[in-house]
Amino acid sequence: MNGLTVTPTQLMAGVGVLLVLFWVWRAGARRAKLAAEKARSGARLISLAGRVLFNAALIVAVQWVVIAHQGGPCLLLAVLGLPALFASYALTRALTVTTVETSKRGGRR
């Protein structure tokens, strides 16, 4: 034989060390995944806020130009009414509570 002997205690200690290393590795991976998800959600919020502010400024600028230069009643109605329609649509979608009806497989037909 080669003279290498491992006692059951040493074997159990080795397995325990491997399990602890695996557990630490998994915990680190979970923390990294959670941190990455938080960073993405924060970036999404900032990006959304920036787009909302830019679009609002664009709408206000167009409305201001039409009102300041007396574009006519039809143009004034279009410039004020069209953004109001989009805003009301978005608010209605955001504030409407919807439910998803799921059917179970093999249920009543």
DRENTORKOL-3810 file (N, C-alpha, C; in nm, 4 decimals):
REM DRENTORKOL-3810
@n.u->0.0824; n.v->-0.1176; n.w->0.0000; ca.u->0.0000; ca.v->0.0000; ca.w->0.0000; c.u->0.0875; c.v->0.1248; c.w->0.0000
@n.u->0.0253; n.v->0.2366; n.w->-0.0148; ca.u->0.1010; ca.v->0.3606; ca.w->-0.0268; c.u->0.1269; c.v->0.4282; c.w->0.1078
@n.u->0.0731; n.v->0.3816; n.w->0.2127; ca.u->0.0973; ca.v->0.4383; ca.w->0.3449; c.u->0.0097; c.v->0.5573; c.w->0.3789
@n.u->-0.0865; n.v->0.5931; n.w->0.2947; ca.u->-0.1763; ca.v->0.7051; ca.w->0.3212; c.u->-0.2980; c.v->0.6523; c.w->0.3949
@n.u->-0.3176; n.v->0.6994; n.w->0.5152; ca.u->-0.4336; ca.v->0.6551; ca.w->0.5928; c.u->-0.5121; c.v->0.7776; c.w->0.6371
@n.u->-0.6425; n.v->0.7654; n.w->0.6306; ca.u->-0.7327; ca.v->0.8731; ca.w->0.6721; c.u->-0.8289; c.v->0.8138; c.w->0.7731
@n.u->-0.8336; n.v->0.8762; n.w->0.8883; ca.u->-0.9245; ca.v->0.8274; ca.w->0.9915; c.u->-1.0646; c.v->0.8799; c.w->0.9620
@n.u->-1.1656; n.v->0.8152; n.w->1.0177; ca.u->-1.3023; ca.v->0.8645; ca.w->0.9980; c.u->-1.3210; c.v->1.0070; c.w->1.0511
@n.u->-1.2531; n.v->1.0429; n.w->1.1559; ca.u->-1.2632; ca.v->1.1792; ca.w->1.2099; c.u->-1.2066; c.v->1.2807; c.w->1.1101
@n.u->-1.0943; n.v->1.2502; n.w->1.0493; ca.u->-1.0359; ca.v->1.3393; ca.w->0.9498; c.u->-1.1249; c.v->1.3503; c.w->0.8262
@n.u->-1.1855; n.v->1.2405; n.w->0.7874; ca.u->-1.2762; ca.v->1.2405; ca.w->0.6729; c.u->-1.3978; c.v->1.3288; c.w->0.7007
@n.u->-1.4551; n.v->1.3152; n.w->0.8197; ca.u->-1.5717; ca.v->1.3969; ca.w->0.8569; c.u->-1.5335; c.v->1.5451; c.w->0.8661
@n.u->-1.4134; n.v->1.5728; n.w->0.9175; ca.u->-1.3675; ca.v->1.7117; ca.w->0.9264; c.u->-1.3499; c.v->1.7702; c.w->0.7860
@n.u->-1.2954; n.v->1.6925; n.w->0.6942; ca.u->-1.2787; ca.v->1.7391; ca.w->0.5565; c.u->-1.4117; c.v->1.7671; c.w->0.4890
@n.u->-1.5077; n.v->1.6782; n.w->0.5082; ca.u->-1.6412; ca.v->1.6988; ca.w->0.4511; c.u->-1.7059; c.v->1.8226; c.w->0.5129
@n.u->-1.6880; n.v->1.8412; n.w->0.6426; ca.u->-1.7429; ca.v->1.9596; ca.w->0.7099; c.u->-1.6839; c.v->2.0889; c.w->0.6557
@n.u->-1.5524; n.v->2.0900; n.w->0.6349; ca.u->-1.4880; ca.v->2.2084; ca.w->0.5783; c.u->-1.5408; c.v->2.2366; c.w->0.4383
@n.u->-1.5578; n.v->2.1340; n.w->0.3575; ca.u->-1.6129; ca.v->2.1533; ca.w->0.2226; c.u->-1.7552; c.v->2.2075; c.w->0.2269
@n.u->-1.8359; n.v->2.1573; n.w->0.3204; ca.u->-1.9734; ca.v->2.2071; ca.w->0.3334; c.u->-1.9751; c.v->2.3536; c.w->0.3766
@n.u->-1.8891; n.v->2.3906; n.w->0.4693; ca.u->-1.8831; ca.v->2.5302; ca.w->0.5134; c.u->-1.8371; c.v->2.6201; c.w->0.3986
@n.u->-1.7379; n.v->2.5790; n.w->0.3235; ca.u->-1.6935; ca.v->2.6578; ca.w->0.2093; c.u->-1.8039; c.v->2.6745; c.w->0.1050
@n.u->-1.8770; n.v->2.5675; n.w->0.0790; ca.u->-1.9883; ca.v->2.5746; ca.w->-0.0157; c.u->-2.0959; c.v->2.6698; c.w->0.0354
@n.u->-2.1256; n.v->2.6635; n.w->0.1656; ca.u->-2.2277; ca.v->2.7496; ca.w->0.2254; c.u->-2.1860; c.v->2.8964; c.w->0.2163
@n.u->-2.0594; n.v->2.9267; n.w->0.2444; ca.u->-2.0099; ca.v->3.0645; ca.w->0.2355; c.u->-2.0148; c.v->3.1132; c.w->0.0912
@n.u->-1.9796; n.v->3.0274; n.w->-0.0040; ca.u->-1.9835; ca.v->3.0651; ca.w->-0.1442; c.u->-2.1263; c.v->3.0978; c.w->-0.1880
@n.u->-2.2235; n.v->3.0156; n.w->-0.1481; ca.u->-2.3640; ca.v->3.0384; ca.w->-0.1842; c.u->-2.4169; c.v->3.1668; c.w->-0.1219
@n.u->-2.3799; n.v->3.1924; n.w->0.0042; ca.u->-2.4257; ca.v->3.3149; ca.w->0.0705; c.u->-2.3695; c.v->3.4379; c.w->-0.0005
@n.u->-2.2447; n.v->3.4315; n.w->-0.0406; ca.u->-2.1860; ca.v->3.5433; ca.w->-0.1146; c.u->-2.2529; c.v->3.5647; c.w->-0.2488
@n.u->-2.2865; n.v->3.4568; n.w->-0.3155; ca.u->-2.3548; ca.v->3.4675; ca.w->-0.4447; c.u->-2.4934; c.v->3.5288; c.w->-0.4271
@n.u->-2.5624; n.v->3.4905; n.w->-0.3214; ca.u->-2.6965; ca.v->3.5482; ca.w->-0.2959; c.u->-2.6864; c.v->3.6973; c.w->-0.2678
@n.u->-2.5871; n.v->3.7362; n.w->-0.1858; ca.u->-2.5707; ca.v->3.8783; ca.w->-0.1552; c.u->-2.5364; c.v->3.9575; c.w->-0.2807
@n.u->-2.4525; n.v->3.9025; n.w->-0.3660; ca.u->-2.4160; ca.v->3.9715; ca.w->-0.4895; c.u->-2.5369; c.v->3.9852; c.w->-0.5807
@n.u->-2.6177; n.v->3.8823; n.w->-0.5889; ca.u->-2.7378; ca.v->3.8870; ca.w->-0.6730; c.u->-2.8364; c.v->3.9910; c.w->-0.6203
@n.u->-2.8547; n.v->3.9959; n.w->-0.4883; ca.u->-2.9445; ca.v->4.0933; ca.w->-0.4275; c.u->-2.8943; c.v->4.2356; c.w->-0.4507
@n.u->-2.7645; n.v->4.2574; n.w->-0.4349; ca.u->-2.7076; ca.v->4.3904; ca.w->-0.4583; c.u->-2.7248; c.v->4.4324; c.w->-0.6035
@n.u->-2.7050; n.v->4.3396; n.w->-0.6959; ca.u->-2.7220; ca.v->4.3719; ca.w->-0.8376; c.u->-2.8671; c.v->4.4064; c.w->-0.8688
@n.u->-2.9610; n.v->4.3340; n.w->-0.8097; ca.u->-3.1036; ca.v->4.3622; ca.w->-0.8321; c.u->-3.1420; c.v->4.4986; c.w->-0.7766
@n.u->-3.0893; n.v->4.5340; n.w->-0.6594; ca.u->-3.1173; ca.v->4.6665; ca.w->-0.6029; c.u->-3.0616; c.v->4.7768; c.w->-0.6916
@n.u->-2.9429; n.v->4.7553; n.w->-0.7444; ca.u->-2.8828; ca.v->4.8555; ca.w->-0.8322; c.u->-2.9651; c.v->4.8723; c.w->-0.9597
@n.u->-3.0134; n.v->4.7605; n.w->-1.0160; ca.u->-3.0950; ca.v->4.7694; ca.w->-1.1376; c.u->-3.2260; c.v->4.8405; c.w->-1.1118
@n.u->-3.2919; n.v->4.8102; n.w->-0.9994; ca.u->-3.4208; ca.v->4.8742; ca.w->-0.9725; c.u->-3.4026; c.v->5.0227; c.w->-0.9471
@n.u->-3.2938; n.v->5.0611; n.w->-0.8809; ca.u->-3.2670; ca.v->5.2031; ca.w->-0.8603; c.u->-3.2403; c.v->5.2751; c.w->-0.9907
@n.u->-3.1668; n.v->5.2114; n.w->-1.0794; ca.u->-3.1383; ca.v->5.2719; ca.w->-1.2093; c.u->-3.2659; c.v->5.2843; c.w->-1.2919
@n.u->-3.3541; n.v->5.1846; n.w->-1.2817; ca.u->-3.4807; ca.v->5.1918; ca.w->-1.3549; c.u->-3.5633; c.v->5.3101; c.w->-1.3067
@n.u->-3.5663; n.v->5.3311; n.w->-1.1742; ca.u->-3.6449; ca.v->5.4401; ca.w->-1.1186; c.u->-3.5902; c.v->5.5746; c.w->-1.1641
@n.u->-3.4577; n.v->5.5914; n.w->-1.1611; ca.u->-3.3973; ca.v->5.7174; ca.w->-1.2039; c.u->-3.4204; c.v->5.7381; c.w->-1.3527
@n.u->-3.4072; n.v->5.6321; n.w->-1.4312; ca.u->-3.4288; ca.v->5.6422; ca.w->-1.5749; c.u->-3.5732; c.v->5.6795; c.w->-1.6051
@n.u->-3.6674; n.v->5.6185; n.w->-1.5347; ca.u->-3.8088; ca.v->5.6491; ca.w->-1.5551; c.u->-3.8382; c.v->5.7933; c.w->-1.5173
@n.u->-3.7852; n.v->5.8386; n.w->-1.4052; ca.u->-3.8083; ca.v->5.9765; ca.w->-1.3619; c.u->-3.7504; c.v->6.0748; c.w->-1.4636
@n.u->-3.6343; n.v->6.0447; n.w->-1.5171; ca.u->-3.5743; ca.v->6.1324; ca.w->-1.6166; c.u->-3.6574; c.v->6.1410; c.w->-1.7435
@n.u->-3.7078; n.v->6.0266; n.w->-1.7883; ca.u->-3.7916; ca.v->6.0266; ca.w->-1.9090; c.u->-3.9217; c.v->6.1014; c.w->-1.8862
@n.u->-3.9810; n.v->6.0838; n.w->-1.7680; ca.u->-4.1062; ca.v->6.1544; ca.w->-1.7371; c.u->-4.0832; c.v->6.3053; c.w->-1.7358
@n.u->-3.9750; n.v->6.3484; n.w->-1.6705; ca.u->-3.9473; ca.v->6.4921; ca.w->-1.6645; c.u->-3.9164; c.v->6.5491; c.w->-1.8030
@n.u->-3.8420; n.v->6.4765; n.w->-1.8840; ca.u->-3.8113; ca.v->6.5246; ca.w->-2.0184; c.u->-3.9388; c.v->6.5370; c.w->-2.1022
@n.u->-4.0241; n.v->6.4358; n.w->-2.0980; ca.u->-4.1482; ca.v->6.4415; ca.w->-2.1770; c.u->-4.2402; c.v->6.5513; c.w->-2.1273
@n.u->-4.2468; n.v->6.5703; n.w->-1.9963; ca.u->-4.3311; ca.v->6.6780; ca.w->-1.9419; c.u->-4.2786; c.v->6.8137; c.w->-1.9877
@n.u->-4.1468; n.v->6.8307; n.w->-1.9843; ca.u->-4.0891; ca.v->6.9582; ca.w->-2.0292; c.u->-4.1153; c.v->6.9808; c.w->-2.1776
@n.u->-4.1082; n.v->6.8758; n.w->-2.2567; ca.u->-4.1354; ca.v->6.8870; ca.w->-2.3996; c.u->-4.2810; c.v->6.9273; c.w->-2.4246
@n.u->-4.3730; n.v->6.8668; n.w->-2.3548; ca.u->-4.5152; ca.v->6.9003; ca.w->-2.3707; c.u->-4.5407; c.v->7.0444; c.w->-2.3291
@n.u->-4.4838; n.v->7.0849; n.w->-2.2161; ca.u->-4.5034; ca.v->7.2230; ca.w->-2.1694; c.u->-4.4446; c.v->7.3224; c.w->-2.2681
@n.u->-4.3287; n.v->7.2914; n.w->-2.3256; ca.u->-4.2670; ca.v->7.3831; ca.w->-2.4219; c.u->-4.3541; c.v->7.3994; c.w->-2.5460
@n.u->-4.4061; n.v->7.2896; n.w->-2.5970; ca.u->-4.4930; ca.v->7.2988; ca.w->-2.7158; c.u->-4.6204; c.v->7.3755; c.w->-2.6819
@n.u->-4.6785; n.v->7.3487; n.w->-2.5663; ca.u->-4.7993; ca.v->7.4207; ca.w->-2.5269; c.u->-4.7715; c.v->7.5699; c.w->-2.5109
@n.u->-4.6584; n.v->7.6022; n.w->-2.4525; ca.u->-4.6245; ca.v->7.7421; ca.w->-2.4321; c.u->-4.6080; c.v->7.8143; c.w->-2.5658
@n.u->-4.5423; n.v->7.7510; n.w->-2.6623; ca.u->-4.5222; ca.v->7.8132; ca.w->-2.7929; c.u->-4.6569; c.v->7.8383; c.w->-2.8607
@n.u->-4.7464; n.v->7.7414; n.w->-2.8566; ca.u->-4.8760; ca.v->7.7574; ca.w->-2.9235; c.u->-4.9597; c.v->7.8645; c.w->-2.8542
@n.u->-4.9598; n.v->7.8661; n.w->-2.7220; ca.u->-5.0399; ca.v->7.9652; ca.w->-2.6500; c.u->-4.9809; c.v->8.1051; c.w->-2.6673
@n.u->-4.8485; n.v->8.1169; n.w->-2.6625; ca.u->-4.7833; ca.v->8.2480; ca.w->-2.6726; c.u->-4.7989; c.v->8.3085; c.w->-2.8125
@n.u->-4.8042; n.v->8.2271; n.w->-2.9158; ca.u->-4.8100; ca.v->8.2792; ca.w->-3.0521; c.u->-4.9488; c.v->8.2701; c.w->-3.1136
@n.u->-5.0496; n.v->8.2465; n.w->-3.0355; ca.u->-5.1887; ca.v->8.2454; ca.w->-3.0824; c.u->-5.2045; c.v->8.1606; c.w->-3.2079
@n.u->-5.1919; n.v->8.0283; n.w->-3.1901; ca.u->-5.1981; ca.v->7.9371; ca.w->-3.3038; c.u->-5.3381; c.v->7.9141; c.w->-3.3578
@n.u->-5.4393; n.v->7.9571; n.w->-3.2917; ca.u->-5.5753; ca.v->7.9342; ca.w->-3.3375; c.u->-5.6454; c.v->7.8366; c.w->-3.2447
@n.u->-5.7800; n.v->7.8379; n.w->-3.2458; ca.u->-5.8540; ca.v->7.7549; ca.w->-3.1489; c.u->-5.8382; c.v->7.6045; c.w->-3.1730
@n.u->-5.8331; n.v->7.5617; n.w->-3.2972; ca.u->-5.8181; ca.v->7.4172; ca.w->-3.3230; c.u->-5.6811; c.v->7.3678; c.w->-3.2787
@n.u->-5.5777; n.v->7.4445; n.w->-3.3109; ca.u->-5.4427; ca.v->7.4079; ca.w->-3.2691; c.u->-5.4297; c.v->7.4115; c.w->-3.1172
@n.u->-5.4903; n.v->7.5109; n.w->-3.0539; ca.u->-5.4871; ca.v->7.5216; ca.w->-2.9082; c.u->-5.5575; c.v->7.4017; c.w->-2.8447
@n.u->-5.6700; n.v->7.3628; n.w->-2.8987; ca.u->-5.7421; ca.v->7.2464; ca.w->-2.8468; c.u->-5.6593; c.v->7.1188; c.w->-2.8636
@n.u->-5.5950; n.v->7.1041; n.w->-2.9777; ca.u->-5.5128; ca.v->6.9858; ca.w->-3.0015; c.u->-5.3927; c.v->6.9823; c.w->-2.9068
@n.u->-5.3290; n.v->7.0967; n.w->-2.8888; ca.u->-5.2090; ca.v->7.1017; ca.w->-2.8055; c.u->-5.2428; c.v->7.0799; c.w->-2.6584
@n.u->-5.3564; n.v->7.1256; n.w->-2.6135; ca.u->-5.3941; ca.v->7.1058; ca.w->-2.4729; c.u->-5.4691; c.v->6.9744; c.w->-2.4516
@n.u->-5.5473; n.v->6.9326; n.w->-2.5488; ca.u->-5.6309; ca.v->6.8140; ca.w->-2.5313; c.u->-5.5586; c.v->6.6823; c.w->-2.5512
@n.u->-5.4673; n.v->6.6755; n.w->-2.6469; ca.u->-5.3974; ca.v->6.5504; ca.w->-2.6744; c.u->-5.3126; c.v->6.5030; c.w->-2.5555
@n.u->-5.2308; n.v->6.5881; n.w->-2.4940; ca.u->-5.1582; ca.v->6.5425; ca.w->-2.3754; c.u->-5.2512; c.v->6.5045; c.w->-2.2600
@n.u->-5.3644; n.v->6.5745; n.w->-2.2500; ca.u->-5.4602; ca.v->6.5402; ca.w->-2.1455; c.u->-5.5179; c.v->6.4004; c.w->-2.1686
@n.u->-5.5422; n.v->6.3643; n.w->-2.2943; ca.u->-5.5908; ca.v->6.2296; ca.w->-2.3239; c.u->-5.4875; c.v->6.1231; c.w->-2.2876
@n.u->-5.3611; n.v->6.1470; n.w->-2.3238; ca.u->-5.2559; ca.v->6.0516; ca.w->-2.2881; c.u->-5.2406; c.v->6.0388; c.w->-2.1367
@n.u->-5.2454; n.v->6.1527; n.w->-2.0679; ca.u->-5.2320; ca.v->6.1494; ca.w->-1.9216; c.u->-5.3494; c.v->6.0774; c.w->-1.8572
@n.u->-5.4700; n.v->6.1018; n.w->-1.9063; ca.u->-5.5859; ca.v->6.0343; ca.w->-1.8471; c.u->-5.5819; c.v->5.8847; c.w->-1.8749
@n.u->-5.5333; n.v->5.8455; n.w->-1.9919; ca.u->-5.5198; ca.v->5.7031; ca.w->-2.0233; c.u->-5.4196; c.v->5.6372; c.w->-1.9292
@n.u->-5.3051; n.v->5.7020; n.w->-1.9117; ca.u->-5.2019; ca.v->5.6460; ca.w->-1.8232; c.u->-5.2504; c.v->5.6379; c.w->-1.6788
@n.u->-5.3176; n.v->5.7409; n.w->-1.6312; ca.u->-5.3701; ca.v->5.7382; ca.w->-1.4941; c.u->-5.4784; c.v->5.6326; c.w->-1.4770
@n.u->-5.5648; n.v->5.6198; n.w->-1.5757; ca.u->-5.6698; ca.v->5.5187; ca.w->-1.5673; c.u->-5.6098; c.v->5.3790; c.w->-1.5637
@n.u->-5.5093; n.v->5.3516; n.w->-1.6460; ca.u->-5.4427; ca.v->5.2213; ca.w->-1.6450; c.u->-5.3723; c.v->5.1960; c.w->-1.5125
@n.u->-5.3085; n.v->5.3001; n.w->-1.4575; ca.u->-5.2332; ca.v->5.2846; ca.w->-1.3331; c.u->-5.3256; c.v->5.2639; c.w->-1.2135
@n.u->-5.4415; n.v->5.3261; n.w->-1.2150; ca.u->-5.5301; ca.v->5.3197; ca.w->-1.0992; c.u->-5.6377; c.v->5.2133; c.w->-1.1094
@n.u->-5.6477; n.v->5.1455; n.w->-1.2228; ca.u->-5.7469; ca.v->5.0411; ca.w->-1.2401; c.u->-5.6959; c.v->4.9108; c.w->-1.1797
@n.u->-5.7764; n.v->4.8508; n.w->-1.0966; ca.u->-5.7403; ca.v->4.7237; ca.w->-1.0348; c.u->-5.7904; c.v->4.6126; c.w->-1.1253
@n.u->-5.7004; n.v->4.5265; n.w->-1.1654; ca.u->-5.7386; ca.v->4.4144; ca.w->-1.2507; c.u->-5.7030; c.v->4.2845; c.w->-1.1803
@n.u->-5.7779; n.v->4.1821; n.w->-1.2092; ca.u->-5.7483; ca.v->4.0502; ca.w->-1.1543; c.u->-5.7218; c.v->3.9558; c.w->-1.2691
@n.u->-5.6394; n.v->3.8593; n.w->-1.2418; ca.u->-5.6085; ca.v->3.7594; ca.w->-1.3425; c.u->-5.6794; c.v->3.6317; c.w->-1.3026
@n.u->-5.7673; n.v->3.5877; n.w->-1.3873; ca.u->-5.8413; ca.v->3.4639; ca.w->-1.3615; c.u->-5.7619; c.v->3.3487; c.w->-1.4192
@n.u->-5.7212; n.v->3.2584; n.w->-1.3339; ca.u->-5.6478; ca.v->3.1423; ca.w->-1.3828; c.u->-5.7362; c.v->3.0204; c.w->-1.3708
@n.u->-5.7349; n.v->2.9400; n.w->-1.4746; ca.u->-5.8154; ca.v->2.8180; ca.w->-1.4708; c.u->-5.7226; c.v->2.7015; c.w->-1.4387
@n.u->-5.7735; n.v->2.6095; n.w->-1.3640; ca.u->-5.6941; ca.v->2.4931; ca.w->-1.3269; c.u->-5.7088; c.v->2.3867; c.w->-1.4331
@n.u->-5.6010; n.v->2.3193; n.w->-1.4604; ca.u->-5.6054; ca.v->2.2139; ca.w->-1.5601; c.u->-5.6873; c.v->2.0969; c.w->-1.5072
@n.u->-5.7627; n.v->2.0411; n.w->-1.5942; ca.u->-5.8435; ca.v->1.9257; ca.w->-1.5568; c.u->-5.9658; c.v->1.9623; c.w->-1.4748
@n.u->-5.9949; n.v->2.0905; n.w->-1.4660; ca.u->-6.1101; ca.v->2.1342; ca.w->-1.3891; c.u->-6.2390; c.v->2.1184; c.w->-1.4690
@n.u->-6.3390; n.v->2.1938; n.w->-1.4283; ca.u->-6.4663; ca.v->2.1889; ca.w->-1.4989; c.u->-6.4517; c.v->2.2436; c.w->-1.6388
@n.u->-6.5269; n.v->2.1845; n.w->-1.7291; ca.u->-6.5222; ca.v->2.2324; ca.w->-1.8672; c.u->-6.6551; c.v->2.2874; c.w->-1.9075
END
